[in-house]
Amino acid sequence: MAEPAVGIVKSEEHSRLELLLFRLIGRQLFGINVFKVKEIIQCPLLTDIPGSHAVIRGNAHMRGQIVPVMDLCMAVGGPPMEINKTTSVIITECNRHVVGFLVGGVERIVNVDWEFVLPPPAGLGRSNYMTAVITIDDALVEIIDVEKVMSEVLGVDDTVIEEIIATEQIPGEHFVLVVDDSEVARNQIKRALDQIGVESVFKKDGLEALEQLKIWQKEGVKYQHLAMVISDIEMPKMDGYTLVSNIRSSADLCDMYIILHSSLSGGFNREMVKSVGADQFLSKFEPNEFARLVQARIKEHQLEHPS
């Protein structure tokens, strides 16, 4: 196993990712974070939904709950999947939605270090649905950006209500650093921040963010106007937990206000966030809740660091 880079603290307790491996059509392996998965079932009888998005194959009725089932192969640009006795549905809970993904077959669960999870190859363009890749047993595994799939199929409302926007505007010199590997999530967050007049800088993983923080800290003036770091948890190269551990272990950065956010919900995340030393946890993405939280923190920061 590769050693962490000099000066980088590994968060041993939280720096591993559990992936459920599955196939769609063909031999290509795909992965999804186990903590997004509620259960895996053989594809049940699906009820048609007139007028629904083309990739929604129907509703599954499970324990009194109606769950839309998406054809994941179609959602990422492939052909429709044939439903047969080997077809499975991965029931997920993500971004406060319960959704089923139709897949060709489930393989196994693997446990990997985040440092070996890499960004997708450069040059793939915006049409790709990979959030990261990893090599397992000499096979390339594509980690699906399920947030992007859900955003395109279900839609996401990123409009901040006028009552919040009309709040006293924040001076431009106070800004936030946002860290997220998902283009969809970065765009949603940027639109919300733009609506409330907050300047933002974006990085795609924890390692990029940590390096930028160190540069700003040495420069001095700009760092004083950085109100907080808003970071995703699941990211290649360096995950959000490890980023927080590195910030808290640095004498120069340790007082930084940090919000961790994730499409994974529930008490599990809140306990993890607390244990690594983040200030708050936000289950993404609700624009009004997010905007209020940012406004409140920046007002505190203005008092701590008046212009």
Order of alpha helices (4+ residues) and beta strands (2+ residues): beta-beta-beta-beta-beta-alpha-beta-beta-beta-beta-beta-alpha-alpha-beta-alpha-beta-alpha-alpha-beta-alpha-beta-alpha-beta-alpha
